Amino acid sequence: MATPHYDEKAASDVAPQKSLANSASDAESLRASVVSGPHDEKLVRQLKNRHIAMISIGGVIGTGLFLGTATSLRNGGPIGLLLGYMAVGSICYSVMISLGEMIAYLPIPGGHIKLAERFVDPAFSFTMGWNYWYNWTIILPAELSAAAVLIGYWNKEINPSAWISICLVVTVVINMCGAGVYGEAEFIFASIKVITITGLIILGIVLDLGGGPNHDRLGFRYWKNPGPFVQYNGIAGSKGQFLGWWAVMTQAAFSFIGTEIVAIAAGEAKNPRRNLPKAIKRVYIRILLFYIGGTLIIGLLVPSNAEGLDLGSGDAASSPFVIAIQNAGIKALPSIINACLLTSAWSAASSDLYTSSRALYGLATAGNAPKIFLRTSKSGLPYVSVIFCALFAGLAYMGVNGDSGKVFGWFANMTSVAGLMTWFGICVTYLRFYAGLKAQGFDRRDLPYATVLQPYAAWYGLIFCLVVCFFSGWSVFLEGNWDQAIFVTNYFPLMLFPVLYIGAKFMYRQPWKKASEMDFITDIDQIEADTYDDPPPRNKWEAFWAWLM
């Protein structure tokens, strides 16, 4: 793909649409002035096409879907659960196609953190970076806590700290072996998760139609009794049903957060301009098949008033899928499924550490974190960032003397809102990116990836991310329902974002980037050098694999 023309006069001149393919010669003079930066440390592109594909499809399918849906079903009922996931899924898709246009064109280390510096301002990049680092640093102990909950399904006698420690050691070892090993591990883990959720959906359909050992045909039984919606907190009428549905939204966001991890992985992806668009285009599969399909099946198989759905009850070592299989009278399968769910928690924890360490590296490249975090090994591993982020996993031990399920709920609330604010920031960055392309006369159709839904999708994602965040902790304001822990975990990340931005604004004292002065050139030469045509498939198997991945 050729380089766009960087025209500083475009804002004042009414220029016709320029083809990106016709502007390479205009960029050569600017390329000569591009510097690599004050440090020689660099990430190395080790992630293959299949790694990126599986990371995007199943990389962060984890406890949010397999375990966290228990609370959502209890709060919203089967229809509230389904509608909540559909609503957040639409927001997720809007964010991803916005991110996809930018990151497919500029697959640089730091992902959307560095893009915010280019297209908004340094203060916004500072805010995005530290919010994102905080999000993935905190979600790591959340996944470790969830792993302790899942292992507790078999043994509640052993202290959860033992399981947390084992999972943590494996997570750190995978990440310390580099992006290539992480990619291979995630390919295996994500494949297990994709096979598991696909198998569970098929099994759920069979059980719903009476194909289980008890031959009990469920149909839509639980949509009738106890009902399609739950009257939240005993509030009668449509108001209680609406609040039950809205209670699903924050937890649903926790399940979807992490889809944007492909942006962080872009700096280590091979042939990024070919592979990243493929990954972005597959996001809808994950949303429709795994999340919408999965929540639909859960609502058919498990009543919303089932006792095991209470994560804080001490009996929450099983997910809704395991509860459904137990109810159907299948003996050995629950343990097998729970083992797969444990694998998903392990995988998600590995992704969390990878993402937080690369976010910290991205902050350091932008000058927003100490330079020590730029240190890498000869193989391109930012080992200082990995070790530093791993230290925060110790927060998972908060659940040792209490209930791991309750700790998981606190962390889930904090990461949901922080993740939604990241999505908000991505939408803001894209709208500036879109304005820059328009002001400088670029033709978006020449981008490696573009959709016809813009800029409306970005505005939709921006607005609804803020709405969901603002009302995320509404339940504490109901009469007699005040909970200080819920209030803090929901609203602390929301308040932190503007505080960080205002503080950074005073520190940098730079205005927003003008659309006519945005930099679409830097790093393009290296990106183009890393882009190549994949060899044609030699047989039907290779053709199928190329289509699948």
C-alpha positions in Angstrom: 0.0 0.0 0.0 1.3 3.4 -0.9 1.8 6.3 1.4 -0.7 9.1 1.8 0.3 12.7 0.9 0.9 14.9 3.9 -0.4 18.3 2.9 -0.1 21.1 5.4 -2.1 23.5 3.2 -5.1 21.1 2.8 -7.1 22.8 5.5 -7.1 26.1 3.6 -7.3 24.7 0.1 -10.4 22.9 -1.2 -8.5 19.9 -2.6 -10.0 17.0 -4.5 -10.0 13.5 -3.1 -6.5 12.2 -3.4 -5.7 8.5 -4.0 -3.3 7.1 -1.4 -1.7 5.2 -4.3 -0.6 8.4 -6.0 1.2 10.1 -3.1 4.2 8.0 -2.4 6.6 10.3 -4.2 5.3 13.3 -2.1 6.2 11.4 1.1 9.8 10.7 0.3 11.1 14.0 1.5 9.2 13.6 4.8 10.5 10.1 5.3 14.1 11.4 5.3 13.3 13.5 8.4 11.7 10.7 10.3 13.8 9.5 13.3 13.5 6.2 15.0 13.5 7.7 18.5 16.1 8.2 21.2 16.2 4.5 22.1 17.3 1.5 20.1 15.0 -0.9 21.9 12.3 -2.3 19.7 9.6 -4.9 19.7 10.0 -7.7 17.2 7.2 -8.8 14.8 6.7 -12.4 15.9 3.0 -12.9 15.9 1.8 -14.9 12.8 -1.5 -14.6 11.0 -3.0 -17.5 12.9 -1.9 -16.0 16.2 -3.6 -12.7 15.4 -6.7 -14.5 14.1 -7.2 -16.6 17.2 -6.3 -13.7 19.6 -9.0 -11.6 17.9 -11.6 -14.4 17.8 -11.1 -16.1 21.1 -8.1 -14.5 22.9 -10.1 -12.7 25.6 -13.1 -15.0 25.8 -12.8 -15.8 29.5 -14.6 -15.7 32.8 -16.8 -12.8 31.8 -18.7 -15.1 29.4 -18.3 -18.4 31.2 -18.6 -17.3 34.8 -19.8 -13.7 35.0 -23.0 -14.4 33.0 -24.2 -16.1 36.2 -24.8 -12.7 37.9 -26.2 -11.2 34.7 -28.8 -13.9 34.4 -29.8 -13.5 38.0 -30.2 -9.8 37.6 -31.8 -9.5 34.2 -33.4 -12.8 33.4 -33.0 -14.6 30.1 -34.3 -11.8 27.9 -32.5 -9.1 29.9 -29.3 -11.1 29.6 -29.7 -11.5 25.8 -30.6 -7.9 25.2 -27.8 -6.6 27.4 -25.2 -8.6 25.5 -26.7 -7.5 22.1 -26.5 -3.8 23.2 -22.9 -4.0 24.3 -22.1 -6.1 21.3 -23.3 -3.3 19.0 -21.1 -0.8 20.9 -18.1 -3.2 20.7 -18.5 -3.6 16.9 -18.7 0.2 16.4 -15.5 0.6 18.4 -13.7 -2.2 16.6 -14.4 -1.0 13.0 -13.2 2.5 14.2 -10.0 1.1 15.6 -9.6 -1.2 12.6 -9.3 1.7 10.1 -6.6 3.3 12.1 -4.5 0.3 13.2 -4.6 -1.4 9.8 -3.1 1.7 8.3 -0.7 2.5 11.2 0.2 -0.8 13.0 2.6 0.7 15.4 3.8 -0.2 18.9 1.5 1.2 21.5 -1.5 0.9 19.3 -4.3 3.3 20.1 -2.2 4.9 22.8 0.3 6.2 20.2 -2.5 7.0 17.7 -4.1 9.3 20.3 -0.8 11.2 20.5 -0.8 11.7 16.7 -4.4 12.6 16.1 -5.7 14.2 19.3 -2.9 15.5 21.6 -0.2 14.2 24.0 -2.4 14.7 27.1 -5.1 12.5 25.6 -2.4 9.9 24.8 -1.2 10.1 28.4 -4.7 9.6 29.7 -5.5 6.7 27.3 -2.3 5.0 28.1 -2.5 5.1 31.9 -6.2 4.2 31.9 -5.5 1.3 29.6 -2.5 0.1 31.7 -4.6 0.4 34.8 -7.4 -1.6 33.2 -5.3 -4.5 32.2 -3.2 -4.5 35.4 -6.3 -4.7 37.5 -8.1 -7.3 35.4 -5.1 -9.7 35.8 -5.9 -10.4 39.5 -9.6 -10.5 38.5 -8.9 -13.5 36.2 -6.7 -15.1 38.8 -9.5 -14.8 41.4 -11.9 -16.3 38.9 -9.5 -19.2 38.4 -9.6 -19.8 42.1 -13.4 -19.8 42.0 -13.4 -22.4 39.1 -10.9 -24.7 40.9 -13.1 -24.5 44.0 -15.6 -26.5 42.0 -13.5 -29.6 42.8 -11.9 -28.7 46.1 -13.0 -26.0 48.5 -10.7 -27.2 51.3 -7.4 -26.0 49.9 -6.7 -22.3 50.3 -7.3 -20.3 47.1 -3.8 -18.8 47.3 -2.3 -22.0 46.2 -4.3 -22.0 42.9 -3.7 -18.3 42.4 0.1 -18.9 42.8 0.1 -21.7 40.3 -1.8 -19.8 37.7 0.3 -16.7 38.2 3.6 -18.6 37.7 2.4 -20.1 34.4 1.2 -16.7 33.2 4.5 -15.0 34.0 6.6 -17.8 32.4 4.5 -17.7 29.1 5.0 -13.9 28.9 8.7 -14.0 29.8 9.3 -16.3 26.8 8.4 -13.6 24.4 5.6 -12.7 21.9 6.2 -15.8 19.8 5.6 -18.2 22.7 2.7 -16.0 23.9 1.2 -16.3 20.4 1.5 -20.0 20.3 0.1 -20.4 23.8 -2.8 -18.1 22.9 -3.4 -20.0 19.7 -3.8 -23.2 21.7 -5.8 -21.6 24.6 -8.1 -19.7 22.2 -8.6 -22.8 20.1 -9.7 -24.7 23.3 -12.1 -21.8 24.2 -13.6 -21.6 20.7 -14.1 -25.4 20.6 -15.5 -25.3 24.1 -18.0 -22.6 23.5 -19.1 -24.0 20.1 -19.5 -27.4 21.7 -21.5 -25.9 24.6 -23.8 -24.1 22.2 -24.5 -27.4 20.3 -24.9 -29.3 23.5 -27.2 -26.6 24.8 -29.5 -27.0 21.8 -29.5 -30.8 22.3 -30.3 -30.5 26.0 -33.0 -27.9 25.3 -34.7 -30.2 22.9 -34.7 -33.1 25.4 -31.6 -34.9 24.2 -30.0 -35.2 27.6 -30.1 -38.3 29.9 -33.2 -37.1 31.6 -35.0 -36.5 28.3 -36.5 -33.3 29.7 -37.5 -31.0 26.8 -37.0 -27.5 28.2 -37.9 -25.4 25.2 -38.6 -21.8 26.5 -39.8 -23.1 29.9 -37.6 -20.6 31.9 -38.8 -17.7 29.7 -42.2 -18.4 31.2 -41.3 -19.4 34.7 -39.6 -17.6 36.5 -40.1 -15.3 33.5 -38.2 -13.4 30.7 -37.1 -10.6 33.0 -36.3 -10.2 36.7 -37.9 -7.5 38.8 -34.7 -5.9 40.0 -34.5 -5.5 43.7 -38.2 -6.3 44.0 -39.3 -3.2 42.0 -42.6 -4.0 40.3 -43.6 -3.4 36.7 -41.7 -2.3 33.7 -39.3 -0.1 35.8 -38.0 -3.1 37.7 -37.6 -5.1 34.4 -35.7 -2.2 32.8 -33.4 -1.9 35.8 -32.8 -5.6 35.6 -31.7 -5.3 32.0 -29.5 -2.3 32.7 -27.8 -4.2 35.5 -26.5 -6.6 32.8 -24.7 -3.8 30.9 -21.7 -3.4 33.1 -21.0 -7.1 33.4 -21.6 -7.5 29.6 -19.0 -4.8 29.0 -16.5 -6.9 31.2 -17.1 -9.8 28.8 -16.4 -7.8 25.7 -13.5 -5.6 27.0 -10.3 -6.8 25.4 -11.5 -7.1 21.8 -9.2 -4.1 21.1 -6.1 -6.2 22.1 -5.3 -6.6 18.4 -4.3 -2.9 18.4 -1.7 -3.5 21.1 -0.5 -6.7 19.3 -0.2 -4.8 16.0 3.4 -3.7 16.8 4.4 -7.3 17.0 2.3 -8.7 14.2 3.9 -10.1 11.0 2.6 -8.6 7.7 0.3 -6.3 9.7 -1.5 -4.6 6.8 -2.7 -8.0 5.5 -3.4 -9.8 8.8 -5.0 -7.0 10.9 -7.9 -6.3 8.5 -8.6 -10.0 8.5 -8.8 -10.1 12.3 -11.0 -7.0 12.5 -13.4 -8.4 10.0 -13.9 -11.5 12.1 -15.0 -9.5 15.2 -18.7 -9.9 14.3 -18.3 -13.7 14.4 -17.2 -13.5 18.0 -20.0 -11.2 18.9 -22.8 -13.1 17.1 -21.7 -16.8 17.6 -20.0 -16.8 21.0 -21.6 -14.0 23.0 -25.1 -13.7 21.5 -25.4 -17.4 20.8 -23.9 -18.3 24.2 -26.2 -16.0 26.3 -29.3 -17.2 24.3 -28.5 -20.8 25.2 -27.8 -19.9 28.9 -31.2 -18.3 29.2 -32.9 -21.4 27.8 -31.1 -23.9 30.0 -30.8 -22.2 33.5 -33.6 -20.5 35.4 -32.8 -17.0 36.6 -33.5 -18.0 40.2 -31.1 -20.9 40.3 -29.1 -20.9 43.6 -25.7 -21.5 41.9 -26.0 -18.2 40.1 -25.0 -16.2 43.2 -21.2 -15.6 42.9 -21.1 -14.3 46.4 -22.9 -17.3 48.0 -19.8 -19.6 48.3 -21.4 -22.1 46.0 -20.4 -20.3 42.8 -17.6 -22.6 41.7 -19.6 -23.5 38.5 -20.7 -21.4 35.6 -24.3 -21.4 34.1 -23.1 -24.0 31.5 -22.0 -26.4 34.3 -25.2 -25.8 36.2 -27.2 -26.7 33.0 -25.2 -29.9 32.4 -25.7 -31.0 36.1 -29.4 -30.3 35.8 -29.6 -32.5 32.7 -28.1 -35.4 34.7 -24.7 -35.7 32.9 -22.2 -37.0 35.4 -18.6 -36.5 34.2 -19.1 -33.7 31.7 -19.3 -30.8 34.2 -15.8 -31.5 35.4 -14.5 -31.6 31.8 -16.2 -28.3 31.0 -15.0 -26.7 34.2 -11.4 -27.7 33.2 -11.9 -25.9 29.9 -13.3 -22.9 31.7 -10.2 -22.9 33.9 -8.1 -22.9 30.8 -10.0 -19.8 29.6 -9.2 -18.0 32.8 -5.5 -19.0 32.4 -5.5 -17.8 28.9 -7.2 -14.5 29.8 -4.7 -13.9 32.5 -1.8 -14.4 30.1 -3.5 -11.9 27.7 -3.9 -9.5 30.5 -0.2 -9.5 31.4 0.8 -9.3 27.7 -1.5 -6.3 27.1 -0.6 -4.4 30.3 3.1 -4.8 29.6 2.8 -3.6 26.0 0.6 -0.7 27.1 3.4 0.3 29.6 5.9 0.0 26.8 3.7 2.2 24.6 3.6 4.8 27.4 7.3 4.8 27.6 7.8 5.3 23.9 5.5 8.4 24.1 7.6 9.7 27.1 4.7 9.2 29.5 6.4 6.5 31.6 10.0 6.1 32.8 12.5 5.1 30.1 13.4 1.9 32.0 10.2 0.4 30.7 11.7 0.6 27.1 14.3 -2.0 27.9 14.0 -5.1 25.8 15.9 -8.3 25.3 17.6 -9.1 22.1 14.5 -11.1 21.1 12.3 -8.0 21.6 10.8 -8.8 25.0 10.1 -5.8 27.2 11.0 -7.7 30.3 11.1 -4.8 32.7 7.5 -3.9 31.8 6.4 -7.6 32.1 7.9 -8.0 35.6 6.6 -4.7 36.8 3.0 -5.5 35.7 3.2 -9.0 37.1 3.8 -7.6 40.6 0.2 -6.2 40.6 -1.1 -9.7 40.4 -0.6 -9.9 44.1 -3.9 -8.1 44.5 -5.6 -11.4 43.8 -4.6 -12.6 47.2 -7.2 -10.2 48.6 -9.6 -13.1 48.2 -7.6 -15.6 50.3 -9.2 -14.7 53.6 -12.6 -13.9 52.1 -14.6 -14.8 49.1 -12.9 -14.9 45.8 -16.2 -14.5 44.0 -16.8 -11.1 45.8 -13.3 -9.9 44.9 -13.8 -10.9 41.3 -17.0 -8.8 41.3 -15.2 -5.7 42.6 -12.4 -6.1 40.0 -15.0 -6.7 37.3 -16.8 -3.5 38.0 -13.5 -1.4 38.0 -12.3 -2.9 34.7 -15.6 -2.7 32.9 -15.8 1.1 33.4 -12.1 1.6 32.6 -12.4 -0.5 29.5 -15.5 1.5 28.4 -13.5 4.7 28.8 -10.8 3.2 26.6 -13.5 2.5 24.0 -14.6 6.1 24.4 -11.0 7.3 23.8 -10.7 5.1 20.7 -13.8 6.6 19.2 -12.6 10.2 19.9 -9.3 9.3 18.3 -11.0 7.9 15.3 -13.1 11.0 14.8 -10.0 13.1 14.7 -8.3 10.6 12.3 -11.4 10.8 10.1 -11.3 14.6 10.2 -7.6 14.6 9.3 -8.2 12.4 6.3 -11.0 14.6 5.1 -9.1 17.8 5.7 -6.0 16.6 3.8 -8.1 15.2 0.9 -7.4 11.5 1.4 -9.6 8.8 -0.1 -10.6 6.4 2.7 -11.4 3.7 0.1 -7.6 3.3 -0.4 -7.1 2.4 3.3 -6.2 -1.2 4.1 -9.5 -1.4 5.9 -12.5 0.9 5.7 -16.3 0.7 6.2 -19.3 2.7 5.0 -20.6 3.1 8.6 -18.2 5.9 9.5 -18.2 8.3 11.1 -21.7 7.4 12.5 -20.5 4.2 14.1 -17.8 6.1 16.0 -20.3 8.7 17.3 -22.6 5.8 18.4 -19.8 4.1 20.3 -18.6 7.3 21.9 -22.0 8.4 23.2 -23.1 5.0 24.5 -19.8 4.3 26.2 -20.3 7.4 28.3 -24.0 6.6 29.0 -23.2 3.1 30.2 -20.3 4.4 32.4 -22.4 7.2 33.9 -25.2 4.9 35.0 -23.0 1.9 35.8 -23.4 2.3 39.6 -27.0 3.4 39.6 -28.2 0.6 41.9 -26.5 2.1 45.0 -28.8 5.1 44.8 -31.9 2.9 45.3 -33.5 3.3 48.7 -31.7 1.2 51.3 -29.3 -0.2 48.7 -26.2 2.0 49.4 -22.9 0.1 49.0 -19.7 2.0 49.3 -17.6 -0.7 47.6 -19.9 -0.8 44.5 -20.0 3.0 44.3 -16.2 3.3 44.4 -15.4 0.5 42.0 -17.9 1.8 39.4 -17.1 5.5 39.6 -13.5 5.7 40.4 -12.3 4.8 36.9 -14.9 7.3 35.4 -13.6 10.1 37.6 -10.0 9.1 37.0 -10.1 9.7 33.2 -10.9 13.5 33.3 -8.6 14.0 36.2 -5.7 12.4 34.3 -6.5 14.4 31.2 -6.7 17.8 32.9 -3.5 17.1 34.8 -1.7 16.1 31.6 -3.1 19.1 29.8 -1.5 21.4 32.4 1.8 19.4 32.0 2.0 19.4 28.2 0.2 22.7 27.5 -0.4 21.7 23.8 -3.6 22.2 21.9 -5.4 19.5 19.9 -3.8 18.5 16.7 -5.2 20.5 13.7 -6.7 18.2 11.1 -4.5 19.8 8.5 -1.3 19.1 10.4 -1.9 15.5 11.5 1.0 13.2 10.7 0.0 10.3 8.4 3.6 9.6 7.3 5.9 8.7 10.2 6.6 4.9 10.4 5.0 4.3 7.0 8.3 3.2 5.3 8.9 0.5 7.9 5.3 -0.6 7.8 5.4 -1.0 4.0 8.7 -2.9 4.3 6.9 -5.3 6.6 4.0 -5.8 4.2 4.1 -8.6 1.6 1.8 -10.8 -0.4 1.1 -14.2 1.1 2.1 -17.1 -1.2 -0.8 -18.7 -2.9 -2.2 -22.0 -1.4 -0.7 -25.1 -2.9 -3.6 -27.4 -2.1 -7.2 -27.5 -0.8 -6.1 -27.8 2.8 -3.9 -24.7 2.6 -6.8 -22.9 0.8 -9.1 -23.8 3.6 -6.6 -22.8 6.3 -6.1 -19.4 4.6 -9.8 -18.9 4.5 -10.2 -19.9 8.2 -7.3 -17.9 9.5 
